[in-house]
Each structure stands twice: as C-alpha cells, then as structure tokens.
Amino acid sequence: MNVGLLTLLLFGSLVFLLALGLPLAFAMGGVAVVGIYFVMGPQSVPIIYFNVIAPFKDITYVSIPLFIFMAYMLERAGIAENLYTTIQYWAGEIKGSLAMGTVIISTILAAMVGLSSASIITMGVTVLPAMIKRGYDRNLAMGAIAAGSTLGILIPPSALGALYAMAAGVSVGRMFLAGFLPGFLISGIFILYIGIRCYLNPKLGPAMPPEERVSQGKKLVSLSSVILPSLLVAGVLGSIFLGIATVTESAAVGALGSILVVFINRKFTWKNFKEVNYNTMLLTLMIMWMMVAAGSFRALYVVTHAGDLIQVAFMAVPGGKWGAIIASQLILFILGLCLDEFEILIIALPIFVPVMRAFGVDLLWWGILFVINMEAAEISPPLGLNLFCMKAVVGDGVPMEQIWRAVMPFVALLILAIIIIMIFPPIATYLPEAIITRGR
C-alpha cells in the first residue's frame, strides 16, 4: 500500500477512535499494534515489544513518580496558604496586589511542585474567595489563578519537562535550567498585565484597607513558613545542576524531604499520605500507559516509513526552518484545544523531534516553546484541564463561558511569550550554556 495512503488511514483510524471516546493510550496503542501486524504479520510482535520496553530500562524514568510524589506532598504541607498570607502582608497596599501575588505564589509553587493540577485547586479554594471578598473582579481573579498555575509545567522541577527531555534525547538537567528564565519572563508578563489593568481601572483590584495592614515584624515572621520548602527545592535542583547527584537520586531525596516538610508543618495525617500515594500512582500509571502507546506508535513509524513522509512534507513548508518551526507551534496550539499536554507530547514528539533535528534546530530551545504551548493548552477553551479544575472550584454559580472569557487574555500573553522566545532564543539557552561552560 502507498505510504501516504497508509499514513492517512492510520491517523484517520486514530481520530475515529478518539472521537468514540476511547482513551488516547489505548486508541494509539491499538492502532499501532493492528497497523504493524497488517504491514509485517506475526513477526512484528518482537518489534512492538522492544520499542515498548526500551524506555523503562532507563533508570531516569524513576524520577517521574518521585517528582510527582514530592509535588503532592508539598501541596499537602499548606505552602499555598502560607505564601498567600506572606504576599498579603507584604503587598496589600498595592492595587491588584492579590492578583499579582497569586501569580508570584504560583511561580514559587511551580518551583516547589512542578504540577499545575497540584496547585490550581488549592489556589482556587484559598485565594479566590479572599479576592472576591476584597472586591476583586471575578474574571481577573479566575484568570490569574488558572494562568498562574500553568507555570508548574515550565519552571523546574517539571514532570512534563523531564518527560520531554528523555523523549527528545536531551539532558534533563539542561531542560530544567532552560525553563527558569522563560518561566520568570511569563510570570513577569502576567504581573505587568494585571498591574496595568488595575492601574487603569482600580475597581478591578482594590488595595487592602489601611486598618487591615500589619506591622513590619509580622511581615518578617510570615517569611519563616516558606524557608524550609524553598531550601528543599533549592537543594534538589542544585544537586542536579552542580552534578552532585543524578536526577533520580535528587528526586528521591526531594520525595523524602517533602515528607519531613509536611511533618514539620504539622500537616501529616495517614489520610493525606494515602491520598498522595494514590494520586501519585494514578498519574504515574497514566504516563506509563502513554509511554507504552508511544513505543508502539514509534515502531509503526519505523515499519511504515510514515516519519520520512512527514519529514518530507515539513521540508516543503514555505520559509524553510522557520516555516517548519512556526507550523509546528500552530499545530501544537490546535492540538491543545482538544487534548492535554501529556497526550500531545506522546502524539507530537515522534513527528516533530526528527523534523526539528533534520533542520538543525536546538531541541532544548524548541522544547521550551513546546512546554509554553502546553501551558496555553491547559487554559485554552474548550477542553483545557485547568478550566475544568477552576469550574470545580467555583461551582455552578459561574458558567464555563465566563471562565473561558477570564483566561483568554492570558492565552494571548502565552502566545506573546512564545514569539519573544522565538525572537530571542538565549532566554531559553543562556543558563544551560553558561553553567555547562563554567562547569568545564
């Protein structure tokens, strides 16, 4: 059968199964197994097996459940509430300070947690009622919380960043370093946007009344509650960047340290511990099943030469390398309207990574563009994951359409960030290059 027709048939089958509601891992894995068997017959079984089992031989993958466990444990340590109190004390006099503080808290949580789903519910329950009580515009408050929580998949330690690095064949440590400056850039863009809007229209985010402001001593005391978890994360990331420990070893220390933080904050209960383990197991198994599907689909690409066909198609895109880069980002954005970031990673990486490598594109830089695009996917209507998390927080009193309107300015700001990093690649590549060069 013609390669083009076979590729179209396979992708059409995948879309059809997804439209029927079959989970991506099973739809993709099923299409891959049937497709390979159709092309090669019974001898295809070993090809599927070796492509599926290969990733699990890399001990670095053990870091994924450990980072996930660390994220959920730190979330249970009450860090979000402590950070909110600190921001409220220090910046309450500024218009829009609680909304801007929400982004700052999300940035700090991103460096501690690395999972947006682990922070948005906590932030929504803790911060949203307080902002509404102070007279903040509901749309601005919801948008700040939903958008700020997306920073968790960019600022290290990031589970998605680690998965991308391992799948694309780049260093996890370098990927983590590359996420810092873009993460702070996006945080700054969000804060600037909120500040300008509240300056132009103070009713959107009124300042704290004078009678509720606290003394300098109380402000300083509030900082103590975030010192320990900050030291933990700094130690975990520092040991990776300085080459003291491997990613897996650092993740293990981080997981143990997160338990100690919960104990010290007097938040440890067996109920919390069981829930954290259960949630870690669910997310890890979801990722593992997607890796199985990705391995099967990778084998399908090899035996059908579909990857070569897609690469030729991208080579024909007007604009050469830049045309292919822009086209890849547009396709990722469209996928983000209906799929979550892990699903897109499994579908898109086997297609785009070989193409970008053929064009000589820095996969570390392109990976940052990919992750920021996945941030936009988390809050892009109609199926962004964070939109449903926000809906769960606000309940039936707020229609989903209002949440869509609340996040749209922040989606536009994420697109702006992608454009800025496209124009100025050193924003993503400077830290990895500087630290690696200094290490030599």
C-alpha positions as CSV (number, residue, x, y, z in Angstrom):
1,M,0.0,0.0,0.0
2,N,1.2,3.6,-0.8
3,V,2.9,5.2,2.3
4,G,0.8,8.3,2.0
5,L,-2.5,6.4,1.9
6,L,-1.4,4.1,4.8
7,T,-0.4,7.1,6.9
8,L,-3.8,8.8,6.2
9,L,-5.6,5.6,7.1
10,L,-3.8,5.1,10.4
11,F,-4.2,8.7,11.5
12,G,-7.9,8.6,10.4
13,S,-8.4,5.5,12.5
14,L,-6.8,7.2,15.5
15,V,-9.0,10.2,15.2
16,F,-12.1,8.0,14.8
17,L,-11.3,6.0,17.9
18,L,-10.7,9.2,19.9
19,A,-14.0,10.6,18.7
20,L,-15.7,7.5,20.1
21,G,-14.3,8.4,23.5
22,L,-11.5,5.8,23.7
23,P,-8.6,6.9,25.9
24,L,-5.6,8.1,23.9
25,A,-3.2,5.5,25.2
26,F,-5.5,2.6,24.1
27,A,-6.6,4.2,20.9
28,M,-3.0,5.0,19.8
29,G,-1.6,1.6,21.1
30,G,-4.4,-0.3,19.4
31,V,-4.0,1.4,16.0
32,A,-0.2,0.9,16.2
33,V,-0.4,-2.8,17.0
34,V,-3.0,-3.5,14.3
35,G,-1.2,-1.4,11.8
36,I,2.2,-3.1,12.4
37,Y,0.6,-6.5,12.2
38,F,-1.2,-5.6,9.0
39,V,2.1,-4.4,7.4
40,M,4.5,-7.1,8.7
41,G,2.5,-10.0,10.0
42,P,3.3,-12.1,13.1
43,Q,7.0,-11.2,13.1
44,S,6.0,-7.7,14.1
45,V,5.4,-8.7,17.8
46,P,9.1,-8.5,18.8
47,I,9.4,-5.0,17.2
48,I,6.5,-3.8,19.3
49,Y,7.9,-5.4,22.5
50,F,11.4,-3.9,22.1
51,N,10.1,-0.4,21.3
52,V,7.7,-0.5,24.3
53,I,10.2,-1.9,26.8
54,A,13.2,0.2,25.8
55,P,12.3,3.4,27.8
56,F,11.6,1.5,31.0
57,K,15.3,0.4,31.1
58,D,16.4,3.9,31.7
59,I,16.5,4.5,35.5
60,T,16.0,8.2,34.9
61,Y,12.3,7.5,34.4
62,V,12.1,6.5,38.1
63,S,12.4,10.3,38.8
64,I,9.0,10.9,37.4
65,P,6.9,9.2,40.1
66,L,9.3,10.6,42.7
67,F,8.8,14.2,41.5
68,I,5.1,13.7,41.3
69,F,5.1,12.4,44.9
70,M,7.2,15.4,46.0
71,A,4.7,17.7,44.3
72,Y,1.6,16.2,46.0
73,M,3.3,16.1,49.4
74,L,4.4,19.7,49.3
75,E,0.9,20.7,48.2
76,R,-0.4,19.0,51.4
77,A,2.1,20.9,53.5
78,G,0.0,24.0,53.3
79,I,2.6,26.0,51.3
80,A,0.0,27.9,49.2
81,E,-1.8,29.2,52.3
82,N,1.5,30.3,53.9
83,L,2.6,32.0,50.7
84,Y,-0.7,33.8,50.3
85,T,-0.5,35.2,53.9
86,T,3.0,36.4,53.2
87,I,2.1,38.1,49.9
88,Q,-1.0,39.7,51.5
89,Y,1.1,41.1,54.3
90,W,3.9,42.5,52.1
91,A,2.0,43.8,49.1
92,G,-1.5,44.5,50.3
93,E,-1.1,48.3,49.8
94,I,-0.7,48.0,46.0
95,K,-3.7,47.9,43.7
96,G,-4.2,44.5,42.2
97,S,-1.6,43.1,44.7
98,L,-3.6,39.9,45.5
99,A,-4.0,39.0,41.8
100,M,-0.3,39.8,41.2
101,G,0.6,38.0,44.3
102,T,-1.4,35.0,43.0
103,V,1.0,34.8,40.0
104,I,4.0,35.2,42.4
105,I,2.7,32.4,44.6
106,S,2.1,30.2,41.5
107,T,5.7,30.9,40.4
108,I,7.1,29.9,43.7
109,L,4.8,26.8,43.9
110,A,5.9,25.9,40.3
111,A,9.5,25.7,41.6
112,M,8.4,23.6,44.5
113,V,5.7,21.5,43.0
114,G,6.0,21.2,39.2
115,L,2.4,20.2,38.6
116,S,-0.3,22.7,37.7
117,S,-3.1,20.3,38.8
118,A,-1.5,20.1,42.3
119,S,-1.8,23.8,42.8
120,I,-4.8,25.2,41.0
121,I,-7.4,23.6,43.3
122,T,-5.5,24.7,46.4
123,M,-5.1,28.2,45.0
124,G,-8.7,28.4,43.9
125,V,-10.0,27.3,47.3
126,T,-7.6,29.5,49.3
127,V,-7.1,32.7,47.2
128,L,-10.2,33.1,45.1
129,P,-12.7,33.7,47.9
130,A,-10.3,36.1,49.6
131,M,-10.0,38.2,46.3
132,I,-13.8,38.2,45.8
133,K,-14.3,39.3,49.4
134,R,-11.9,42.2,48.8
135,G,-13.9,43.3,45.8
136,Y,-11.7,42.0,43.0
137,D,-13.1,41.4,39.6
138,R,-14.1,37.7,39.4
139,N,-12.8,37.3,35.8
140,L,-9.4,38.8,36.7
141,A,-9.1,36.6,39.8
142,M,-10.1,33.4,38.0
143,G,-7.7,34.2,35.1
144,A,-4.8,35.0,37.4
145,I,-5.2,31.7,39.3
146,A,-5.8,29.5,36.2
147,A,-2.9,31.1,34.2
148,G,-0.5,31.3,37.1
149,S,-0.9,27.6,37.8
150,T,0.3,26.7,34.3
151,L,3.8,27.8,35.4
152,G,4.2,24.5,37.2
153,I,4.9,22.6,33.9
154,L,7.7,25.0,32.9
155,I,9.6,26.1,36.0
156,P,11.7,23.2,37.3
157,P,11.3,20.6,38.6
158,S,8.7,19.9,35.9
159,A,7.4,16.4,35.2
160,L,6.5,17.4,31.6
161,G,9.9,19.0,31.1
162,A,11.6,15.8,32.3
163,L,9.5,13.6,30.0
164,Y,10.2,15.8,27.0
165,A,13.9,15.7,27.7
166,M,14.0,12.0,28.0
167,A,11.9,11.5,24.9
168,A,13.9,14.0,22.8
169,G,17.3,12.8,24.0
170,V,18.4,16.0,25.7
171,S,19.7,16.4,29.3
172,V,17.0,16.6,31.9
173,G,19.3,19.0,33.9
174,R,19.7,21.3,30.9
175,M,16.0,21.2,30.3
176,F,15.3,22.2,33.9
177,L,17.8,25.1,33.6
178,A,16.3,26.2,30.3
179,G,12.9,26.6,32.0
180,F,13.9,29.2,34.6
181,L,14.2,32.4,32.6
182,P,11.2,31.7,30.3
183,G,9.2,30.9,33.5
184,F,10.1,34.1,35.2
185,L,9.5,36.0,31.9
186,I,6.0,34.7,31.7
187,S,5.4,35.4,35.4
188,G,6.6,39.0,34.8
189,I,4.3,39.4,31.8
190,F,1.3,38.2,33.8
191,I,2.1,40.6,36.7
192,L,2.7,43.5,34.3
193,Y,-0.6,42.9,32.6
194,I,-2.5,42.7,35.9
195,G,-0.7,45.8,37.2
196,I,-1.5,47.9,34.1
197,R,-5.2,46.8,34.2
198,C,-5.6,47.6,37.9
199,Y,-3.8,50.9,37.5
200,L,-6.1,51.9,34.6
201,N,-9.2,50.6,36.5
202,P,-8.6,50.4,40.3
203,K,-12.0,48.8,40.8
204,L,-10.7,45.6,39.3
205,G,-8.3,45.1,42.2
206,P,-8.6,47.4,45.2
207,A,-5.8,47.8,47.7
208,M,-6.0,46.5,51.2
209,P,-7.8,48.9,53.6
210,P,-5.3,50.7,56.0
211,E,-6.9,49.2,59.1
212,E,-6.1,45.6,57.9
213,R,-2.4,46.3,57.3
214,V,0.2,44.6,59.6
215,S,3.4,45.6,61.3
216,Q,6.9,45.1,59.8
217,G,7.6,42.5,62.4
218,K,4.6,40.4,61.4
219,K,5.7,40.7,57.8
220,L,9.1,39.3,58.6
221,V,7.7,36.4,60.7
222,S,5.5,35.4,57.8
223,L,8.6,34.7,55.7
224,S,9.7,31.9,58.0
225,S,6.9,29.5,56.8
226,V,8.3,29.2,53.3
227,I,12.0,28.9,54.1
228,L,12.1,25.1,54.6
229,P,10.3,24.1,51.4
230,S,12.4,26.6,49.5
231,L,15.6,25.1,50.8
232,L,14.4,21.7,49.9
233,V,13.7,22.6,46.3
234,A,17.0,24.6,46.0
235,G,18.8,21.6,47.3
236,V,17.1,19.2,44.9
237,L,17.7,21.4,41.8
238,G,21.2,22.5,42.9
239,S,22.4,18.9,43.3
240,I,21.3,18.2,39.7
241,F,22.8,21.3,38.2
242,L,26.1,21.0,40.1
243,G,26.4,17.3,39.2
244,I,26.4,16.2,42.8
245,A,23.6,13.7,42.2
246,T,21.7,12.2,39.3
247,V,18.2,13.3,38.5
248,T,16.8,10.1,40.1
249,E,18.9,10.5,43.2
250,S,17.8,14.1,43.7
251,A,14.2,13.2,43.1
252,A,14.4,10.5,45.8
253,V,15.9,13.0,48.3
254,G,13.2,15.5,47.4
255,A,10.5,12.9,48.0
256,L,11.8,12.1,51.4
257,G,12.4,15.8,52.2
258,S,8.8,16.6,51.3
259,I,7.6,14.2,53.9
260,L,9.7,15.9,56.5
261,V,8.3,19.3,55.5
262,V,4.8,18.0,56.0
263,F,5.8,16.7,59.4
264,I,7.4,19.9,60.5
265,N,4.4,21.9,59.3
266,R,2.2,19.6,61.4
267,K,0.1,18.7,58.3
268,F,0.9,14.9,58.2
269,T,-2.0,12.5,58.5
270,W,-2.3,9.0,57.3
271,K,-5.3,10.1,55.2
272,N,-3.2,12.7,53.4
273,F,-0.3,10.2,53.0
274,K,-2.6,7.6,51.4
275,E,-4.2,10.1,49.1
276,V,-0.8,11.4,48.0
277,N,0.3,7.8,47.2
278,Y,-2.9,7.1,45.4
279,N,-2.8,10.3,43.3
280,T,0.9,9.6,42.5
281,M,0.1,6.1,41.4
282,L,-2.8,7.3,39.1
283,L,-0.7,9.9,37.4
284,T,2.3,7.6,37.0
285,L,0.2,4.8,35.5
286,M,-1.4,7.3,33.1
287,I,2.1,8.4,32.0
288,M,3.3,4.8,31.7
289,W,0.4,3.7,29.6
290,M,1.0,6.7,27.3
291,M,4.7,5.6,27.1
292,V,3.5,2.1,26.0
293,A,1.3,3.7,23.4
294,A,4.2,5.9,22.3
295,G,6.5,2.9,22.0
296,S,4.0,1.1,19.8
297,F,3.5,4.1,17.6
298,R,7.2,4.6,17.3
299,A,7.5,1.1,15.9
300,L,4.7,1.8,13.5
301,Y,6.6,4.9,12.2
302,V,9.6,2.8,11.6
303,V,8.0,0.0,9.7
304,T,5.7,2.2,7.6
305,H,8.2,5.0,6.9
306,A,5.5,7.4,7.9
307,G,8.1,9.6,9.7
308,D,10.0,10.0,6.4
309,L,6.8,11.1,4.7
310,I,6.0,13.7,7.4
311,Q,9.6,15.0,7.3
312,V,9.5,15.5,3.5
313,A,6.2,17.4,4.0
314,F,7.7,19.7,6.5
315,M,10.7,20.2,4.3
316,A,8.3,21.6,1.7
317,V,6.7,24.2,4.1
318,P,7.5,27.7,2.8
319,G,10.1,29.5,4.9
320,G,12.4,26.6,5.4
321,K,13.5,26.1,9.0
322,W,11.5,29.0,10.4
323,G,8.4,27.9,8.4
324,A,8.6,24.5,9.9
325,I,9.1,25.9,13.5
326,I,6.1,28.2,13.1
327,A,4.0,25.4,11.6
328,S,4.9,23.1,14.4
329,Q,3.8,25.7,17.0
330,L,0.5,26.3,15.2
331,I,-0.2,22.6,15.1
332,L,0.6,22.2,18.8
333,F,-1.7,25.1,19.6
334,I,-4.6,23.5,17.7
335,L,-4.0,20.1,19.3
336,G,-4.1,21.9,22.7
337,L,-7.7,22.9,22.1
338,C,-8.8,19.3,22.5
339,L,-6.0,17.3,24.1
340,D,-4.0,17.6,27.3
341,E,-0.2,18.2,27.4
342,F,0.8,14.5,28.1
343,E,-1.4,13.3,25.2
344,I,0.1,15.9,22.9
345,L,3.6,15.0,24.0
346,I,3.0,11.4,23.0
347,I,1.4,12.3,19.7
348,A,3.6,15.2,18.6
349,L,7.2,14.3,19.7
350,P,7.6,11.3,17.3
351,I,6.5,13.7,14.5
352,F,8.3,16.9,15.3
353,V,11.6,16.0,17.0
354,P,13.0,14.2,13.9
355,V,11.9,17.1,11.7
356,M,13.5,19.7,14.0
357,R,16.7,17.7,14.3
358,A,16.8,17.5,10.5
359,F,16.6,21.3,10.3
360,G,19.3,21.6,12.9
361,V,17.0,23.3,15.4
362,D,18.2,23.3,19.0
363,L,15.9,20.7,20.7
364,L,16.3,22.4,24.1
365,W,15.0,25.7,22.8
366,W,12.2,24.1,20.8
367,G,11.3,22.1,23.9
368,I,10.8,25.3,25.8
369,L,8.5,26.5,23.0
370,F,6.7,23.2,23.2
371,V,6.2,23.4,27.0
372,I,4.9,27.0,26.8
373,N,2.5,25.9,24.1
374,M,1.3,23.2,26.6
375,E,0.8,25.9,29.2
376,A,-1.6,27.6,26.7
377,A,-3.3,24.2,26.1
378,E,-4.1,23.9,29.8
379,I,-6.2,27.0,29.7
380,S,-7.4,27.0,26.1
381,P,-11.2,26.6,25.6
382,P,-13.0,24.4,25.3
383,L,-11.1,21.4,26.9
384,G,-8.2,22.9,28.8
385,L,-7.6,20.9,32.0
386,N,-7.3,24.0,34.3
387,L,-10.6,25.3,33.1
388,F,-12.4,22.2,34.5
389,C,-10.4,22.5,37.7
390,M,-11.5,26.1,38.0
391,K,-15.1,25.1,37.3
392,A,-14.8,22.5,40.1
393,V,-13.7,25.3,42.5
394,V,-16.4,28.0,41.5
395,G,-19.3,25.5,41.2
396,D,-22.5,26.0,39.2
397,G,-22.7,29.7,40.1
398,V,-20.2,30.6,37.4
399,P,-20.9,29.4,33.8
400,M,-18.0,27.8,31.9
401,E,-18.3,30.5,29.2
402,Q,-17.3,33.1,31.9
403,I,-14.2,31.1,32.8
404,W,-13.3,31.0,29.1
405,R,-13.5,34.8,28.9
406,A,-11.4,35.1,32.0
407,V,-8.5,33.1,30.6
408,M,-8.4,34.3,27.0
409,P,-6.1,37.4,27.8
410,F,-3.6,35.0,29.5
411,V,-3.7,32.7,26.5
412,A,-2.8,35.7,24.3
413,L,0.1,36.5,26.7
414,L,1.5,33.0,26.5
415,I,1.4,33.3,22.7
416,L,3.3,36.6,23.1
417,A,5.9,34.8,25.3
418,I,6.4,32.1,22.6
419,I,7.0,34.9,20.0
420,I,9.5,36.7,22.3
421,I,11.5,33.4,22.9
422,M,11.4,32.7,19.2
423,I,13.0,36.1,18.5
424,F,15.4,35.9,21.5
425,P,16.5,32.2,21.9
426,P,19.1,33.0,24.6
427,I,16.2,33.5,27.0
428,A,15.9,29.7,27.0
429,T,19.5,28.7,26.1
430,Y,21.7,31.1,28.1
431,L,21.5,29.4,31.5
432,P,22.3,25.8,30.3
433,E,25.2,27.1,28.1
434,A,26.6,29.4,30.8
435,I,26.5,26.8,33.6
436,I,27.7,23.9,31.4
437,T,30.6,26.1,30.1
438,R,31.5,27.2,33.6
439,G,31.4,23.5,34.7
440,R,34.1,22.7,32.1
